[in-house]
Amino acid sequence: MKLLPIFMFLFLFSLNNYSQEKSISFFIIDEVPVYPGCNGDNQELKKCFNKGIQRFFLKNFNIRLLTELLGSTKKVTKVYLSFKIDSKGFVKETRARAPYLKLKEESLRILALLPKMKPGKHEGKEISVSCSIPFTFVNPKKIKKKKITRKQR
């Protein structure tokens, strides 16, 4: 009789894990998720997906925040993003790793704004897809402007 509560706990725990949607890596999926406006074969869709995410991220990112955080000392900083696109095409389980809390919060804010996508497929079934994208930001104050000489004109 003492084993019954332990068994019930294990059974409930296994049901909870089973109900979570499994995901597969973006790199090994049969058909990648499709970012809005992308078309072509799987390789072209992968490139378009990455460019679409990057463009969206940079378009919506608060550049003033980056300049404020990096000041005049740092030239470059990196942010690592990870998220899942579920079997319905929605972005879920967003994570960001950044050297500054405000930078992490800004990255998570933008990930939450990503548009719904056509979900990825593996073995003919729509499935959740894990994605990771690193971003390298260059401090706008540290970009050297080239001087144009008379020879270059």
PyMOL commands that set and color helices and strands:
alter all, ss='L'
color gray80, all
select helices_A, chain A and resi 3-19+42-60+63-70+101-113+140-142
alter helices_A, ss='H'
color red, helices_A
select strands_A, chain A and resi 23-25+76-85+91-97+120-122+125-138
alter strands_A, ss='S'
color yellow, strands_A
deselect
rebuild
show_as cartoon
